[in-house]
């Protein structure tokens, strides 16, 4: 009985762990051809995704360290889906790389860490999960072995996240010191809001702000995104960010509920700063990866606005937005990853007249950017709309007005890229690219997601029906 | 009651056309795409007429009042209990009227484009975009839910962006389409916040529910929205004003009108569709759709009135100074929409007090026909002379007789000369204004005279003035597909005024009696005629052919000729004083200050962005410093708030 229970509650983590061990054994054995390996990995990821869709109840394990329910399983499935899409998209890049197995090992270890983090019921478990998800990524950022910028990105990532982890750990220590417990369930009744707890809370929230790259804790983002290989960048910007935001929401809403007046204020300030700075920097970028880095910072600002609502609607709108964000951002990164792997070009000016030679990729990127900008009828619009509505439920219209104004500004720079692709003349546009079928499939899935998640109301209603 | 479910096909047919042409047009249907688009729209148009006949004459009226019918409603997204986003179809007098207007004007444009756009490389794409636009516009007018309106509203914006930027190899077209998109998006922001405000206080996004709640003075929703206030205005005023800002953006009201003249870079038939009959009146339609709520709030109505009347006057003055014929038409559209807006603004809800509402919708209806006729006529002219400038035209009446007569009819209609369509609707607007607000009436009267003047300046400059200097081979008025729409629209421009409009479309659904009395008619009509005569004297002759002009205009010209000195004074006043001292400064201010402000916003953002780029230095130790700075700032914030 106990074992059965464990198997069903831990099924996503188990599939992933088995996969990691399998990869290790393959690595130890003789070399397999890379192409068949990719297929095996992708199928395993698909199994993992399906394992999540299979609803198997809720419960907790290891005396409250690990807990799960339908929402958490859904959140993990979003992450699994994103990793599957990234894996499909990076097919061309991996084909030219010798160390495919290591790459997958790093990504999956990180993903496993995130899944434990999301399921954590204890500060220590949460911290372990967080570290397990961060450290492999620093190694993965260095995966462009011949590129100095890639090493630089890895160094910056590891140093800044060590710093942030230190701060976070100090926050956790203070919280433990003042309350005497680390269990999420026991904490709310012991939080009184005395100055030391407040300070601990600020340290804690700063650590989170670093991970989701909220301003002013965002500075590492652009350098790391630019230097790291595109597959790692998209992992960082979608999976890693999404996982931390999921935890952030549940920690704020449940554990720190007694301090909600404090976090409402802090998040309001962070959200405005994040949206403004993200937008202003995105305006002046020439490198597409850097451009998307800043645009994703601005997106986080919008997510923070949704978080402000502090109730069921807020959590629902955040999860819904992240699902949409997965599709939109991965569609954009998918195109950039293909172009970058096949031609090495990453500047916006390189994309001039891209439409003439690669109409399919140009349309995919356009739809993705429109969704990121929040233009109806793409899903991005619904996502943003629900975030703003959730944020507006507290009646802070000034904040909503600033956010909505920034939606228009962001529109301007997204359109800049679209304009370059469709309208600007170019003597030497990027040549016609041969797209591998599996990457093409990933792009189609993303586009379908961008269109359907918004229009098919069942997705939102499903999330709405989950108890957060 | 018969079913109205066939109305669903009216927007769905253009959508299907868009999908088919968008997917297969360029490869397989290159030549037949025009025909496919036109036939599908013809079906939509016939269905619209069927709907109009059924609604207005068979079963729309219950106890003498036209009912609002929800023909189809699908709960699309249950947001929270009570608040849902629905997709559906509303049928009421204005929706049915808009169906007829949109499908028939769009059909005319489809037919006209068969000739006008012939041989274009992206012919199929053009028809695909036209279908998409028509679909979005139809979806907008049929909406049951304010959120549904917003979605189609944005879709209208996107498809008009595609159409204006159709000549994407022309930098000016690209700039114009971007400008139109961004300015209207800016306005839509207001709309979105307005929706949030109304939805938040009303607890619903359904239009009928909102109207019902906000027009019941005792309802808790009404009490909460009127007692809550922000910066001295009640939330109801804020909500409605913000919604109106969205409408003002699409309808090119001052100061959000700057995109309209530039949008003339699109193909001319597109202007006839978007900038005459459909998209630009979306704002008017929006206010009319929510009119019962607007009528509860005098402040919001005042804002609508004064924005409308000021835009009407401003645009008319600027129109007098333009030489590009499409720009003249663009400003004239803005001016006429100003009429519709202030007419709504001076109206009240129900019965005789709702005269302004009726008049506004009436003017929307007639204006759609004569303005799209003017644009299509201008399209024919541009097709012939390959220029938009008045100086390249003149004397074209011999070369294009049908266009000439059609254009003349449209000019008479917009000038408000009886018995053409514009006369009836403008008369109702002026009567409504006279009863409510004399200042508005005075400005409207003056604007009406200006309208006649600049329209006939346009007319004489194109068709008279001098001998035609079109040399060599020319194709006259083009194919019959270009002539037929002109003829049909000309007939509508004459006949549309005789429809007993007050019977059908009123603020509360019950027909009202209107009285046309000679005394109130005499002033505007005679002013218009005087203005036309002045335009004739100034622009009809190219001065070196007085004899010809004299015989053409007969005794009247000779009388005017004898008062030559007066004429000169007038010329002096207009050319030396009014144009340079009033018209041009206004045009200048419009161009540099209003446009400049929008530009400044962009530049300012870029500057701030440059100023803070130092933050992103690339040095990790600085990043750590900022990190600490962030922690300290947050701590200080909390300390400051809770000392």
HADDOCK unambig.tbl for C-alpha pairs under 7 A between the chains (distance, minus, plus):
assign (segid A and resid 156 and name CA) (segid B and resid 620 and name CA) 6.43 0.50 0.50
assign (segid A and resid 199 and name CA) (segid B and resid 635 and name CA) 6.99 0.50 0.50
assign (segid A and resid 202 and name CA) (segid B and resid 631 and name CA) 6.82 0.50 0.50
assign (segid A and resid 202 and name CA) (segid B and resid 635 and name CA) 6.94 0.50 0.50
assign (segid A and resid 203 and name CA) (segid B and resid 631 and name CA) 6.92 0.50 0.50
assign (segid A and resid 206 and name CA) (segid B and resid 631 and name CA) 6.61 0.50 0.50
assign (segid A and resid 216 and name CA) (segid B and resid 626 and name CA) 6.51 0.50 0.50
assign (segid A and resid 216 and name CA) (segid B and resid 627 and name CA) 6.45 0.50 0.50
assign (segid A and resid 216 and name CA) (segid B and resid 630 and name CA) 5.83 0.50 0.50
assign (segid A and resid 217 and name CA) (segid B and resid 627 and name CA) 5.30 0.50 0.50
assign (segid A and resid 219 and name CA) (segid B and resid 616 and name CA) 6.40 0.50 0.50
assign (segid A and resid 219 and name CA) (segid B and resid 623 and name CA) 5.83 0.50 0.50
assign (segid A and resid 220 and name CA) (segid B and resid 623 and name CA) 6.97 0.50 0.50
assign (segid A and resid 223 and name CA) (segid B and resid 618 and name CA) 6.82 0.50 0.50
assign (segid A and resid 266 and name CA) (segid B and resid 634 and name CA) 6.82 0.50 0.50
assign (segid A and resid 280 and name CA) (segid B and resid 605 and name CA) 6.86 0.50 0.50
assign (segid A and resid 280 and name CA) (segid B and resid 609 and name CA) 4.90 0.50 0.50
assign (segid A and resid 281 and name CA) (segid B and resid 609 and name CA) 6.00 0.50 0.50
assign (segid A and resid 376 and name CA) (segid B and resid 151 and name CA) 6.29 0.50 0.50
assign (segid A and resid 376 and name CA) (segid B and resid 154 and name CA) 6.33 0.50 0.50
assign (segid A and resid 376 and name CA) (segid B and resid 155 and name CA) 6.79 0.50 0.50
assign (segid A and resid 377 and name CA) (segid B and resid 151 and name CA) 6.84 0.50 0.50
assign (segid A and resid 389 and name CA) (segid B and resid 196 and name CA) 6.93 0.50 0.50
assign (segid A and resid 404 and name CA) (segid B and resid 189 and name CA) 6.34 0.50 0.50
assign (segid A and resid 405 and name CA) (segid B and resid 189 and name CA) 6.91 0.50 0.50
assign (segid A and resid 408 and name CA) (segid B and resid 185 and name CA) 6.73 0.50 0.50
assign (segid A and resid 408 and name CA) (segid B and resid 186 and name CA) 6.36 0.50 0.50
assign (segid A and resid 423 and name CA) (segid B and resid 168 and name CA) 6.23 0.50 0.50
assign (segid A and resid 423 and name CA) (segid B and resid 169 and name CA) 6.75 0.50 0.50
assign (segid A and resid 457 and name CA) (segid B and resid 76 and name CA) 6.06 0.50 0.50
assign (segid A and resid 457 and name CA) (segid B and resid 77 and name CA) 5.31 0.50 0.50
